[in-house]
């Protein structure tokens, strides 16, 4: 019985060691209003299609610090947009160009569209803080 409990504790502690904490420091809000929509992707095939996790944060200041806890170690890419008018969608103009500010991990930028997964991806292997500037 003691062996089983010890094994369970070792398995739990090794699983917890694989989980990392990610803090997102988001800068570049013109006005503290609306919402920030954040999507976290764990593969190239799912990038900008099917997030591994997604959430919304109320924008109450010109800089946000967002804790993301308990993520498995691995490769990730992040996309986000500031829904300043609170309508729940990314407003776009001619040719689908965003009218609201967007941001990507590694401050990646695309040419004639969003950046690729390769430009945005980062390896999460330790507790990490990423700074993302909305543009």
C-alpha positions as CSV (number, residue, x, y, z in Angstrom):
1,X,0.0,0.0,0.0
2,X,2.8,2.4,0.9
3,X,4.5,1.6,-2.4
4,X,1.3,2.5,-4.4
5,X,0.9,5.8,-2.5
6,X,4.6,6.6,-3.1
7,X,4.3,5.7,-6.7
8,X,1.2,7.9,-7.1
9,X,2.9,10.8,-5.4
10,X,6.0,10.5,-7.7
11,X,3.8,10.3,-10.8
12,X,1.8,13.4,-9.7
13,X,5.0,15.3,-9.0
14,X,6.6,14.4,-12.3
15,X,3.4,15.4,-14.1
16,X,3.3,18.7,-12.3
17,X,7.0,19.3,-13.2
18,X,5.9,19.1,-16.9
19,X,3.4,21.9,-16.4
20,X,4.6,25.4,-16.9
21,X,3.3,28.9,-16.2
22,X,3.1,31.4,-19.0
23,X,2.6,35.1,-18.3
24,X,1.5,37.3,-21.1
25,X,2.4,41.0,-20.9
26,X,0.2,42.8,-23.5
27,X,1.0,46.4,-24.4
28,X,-0.3,48.9,-26.9
29,X,-4.0,49.4,-25.9
30,X,-5.0,52.9,-27.0
31,X,-7.9,53.0,-24.5
32,X,-8.8,50.7,-21.6
33,X,-12.1,49.4,-23.0
34,X,-13.6,46.4,-24.6
35,X,-12.1,42.9,-24.5
36,X,-8.9,41.1,-25.5
37,X,-9.5,37.8,-27.2
38,X,-6.5,35.4,-26.8
39,X,-6.0,32.0,-28.6
40,X,-3.2,29.6,-27.9
41,X,-2.2,27.0,-30.6
42,X,-0.1,23.9,-30.2
43,X,0.4,22.9,-33.8
44,X,1.0,24.3,-37.2
45,X,-2.1,22.4,-38.6
46,X,-4.4,24.0,-36.0
47,X,-2.9,27.5,-36.2
48,X,-5.6,30.2,-36.6
49,X,-8.2,27.4,-37.0
50,X,-8.6,25.4,-33.8
51,X,-7.0,26.8,-30.6
52,X,-5.8,24.5,-27.9
53,X,-7.1,27.1,-25.5
54,X,-8.9,30.4,-25.9
55,X,-10.2,33.1,-23.5
56,X,-11.4,36.7,-23.2
57,X,-10.0,39.3,-20.8
58,X,-11.6,42.6,-19.9
59,X,-9.3,45.5,-20.9
60,X,-9.1,47.8,-17.9
61,X,-5.7,49.4,-18.3
62,X,-3.3,50.2,-21.1
63,X,-1.1,47.2,-20.2
64,X,-2.3,43.8,-19.2
65,X,-0.5,41.0,-17.3
66,X,-2.3,37.7,-17.9
67,X,-1.3,34.5,-16.1
68,X,-1.7,31.2,-17.9
69,X,-1.0,28.4,-15.5
70,X,-0.4,24.7,-15.8
71,X,0.4,24.4,-19.5
72,X,2.2,21.3,-20.7
73,X,5.7,21.9,-22.0
74,X,5.8,22.2,-25.8
75,X,5.7,24.4,-28.8
76,X,3.0,27.1,-28.9
77,X,1.9,30.2,-30.9
78,X,-0.4,32.9,-29.6
79,X,-2.8,35.2,-31.5
80,X,-4.9,38.0,-30.0
81,X,-7.0,41.0,-30.9
82,X,-8.4,43.9,-29.0
83,X,-12.2,44.0,-29.5
84,X,-12.3,47.7,-28.6
85,X,-16.0,48.2,-29.5
86,X,-17.1,45.0,-27.6
87,X,-19.0,43.5,-30.5
88,X,-17.3,40.1,-30.2
89,X,-15.6,40.0,-33.6
90,X,-12.5,41.3,-35.2
91,X,-13.6,44.1,-37.4
92,X,-12.0,44.2,-40.8
93,X,-11.8,46.5,-43.7
94,X,-10.8,46.2,-47.3
95,X,-9.3,42.9,-48.2
96,X,-9.8,41.6,-44.7
97,X,-7.3,43.9,-43.1
98,X,-8.0,44.2,-39.3
99,X,-9.4,47.5,-38.1
100,X,-8.7,46.6,-34.5
101,X,-5.3,46.0,-33.0
102,X,-3.9,42.5,-33.2
103,X,-0.9,40.8,-31.7
104,X,1.1,37.5,-32.1
105,X,3.7,35.8,-30.0
106,X,7.3,36.9,-30.7
107,X,5.6,40.1,-32.1
108,X,5.5,38.3,-35.4
109,X,4.1,40.1,-38.4
110,X,2.8,38.7,-41.7
111,X,3.0,40.0,-45.2
112,X,-0.5,40.3,-46.9
113,X,-2.1,38.4,-44.0
114,X,-1.3,36.9,-40.6
115,X,2.2,35.6,-39.8
116,X,2.9,31.8,-40.1
117,X,3.0,29.4,-37.1
118,X,6.8,29.2,-37.6
119,X,7.2,33.0,-37.1
120,X,5.0,33.0,-34.0
121,X,6.0,29.7,-32.3
122,X,8.0,29.5,-29.1
123,X,9.0,26.6,-26.9
124,X,7.6,26.6,-23.4
125,X,9.9,24.5,-21.2
126,X,10.2,26.8,-18.2
127,X,8.0,29.4,-16.5
128,X,8.1,32.2,-19.1
129,X,6.9,35.8,-19.5
130,X,6.1,36.9,-23.1
131,X,5.7,40.5,-24.0
132,X,3.3,41.1,-27.0
133,X,2.8,44.5,-28.5
134,X,-0.6,45.1,-30.2
135,X,-0.3,46.7,-33.6
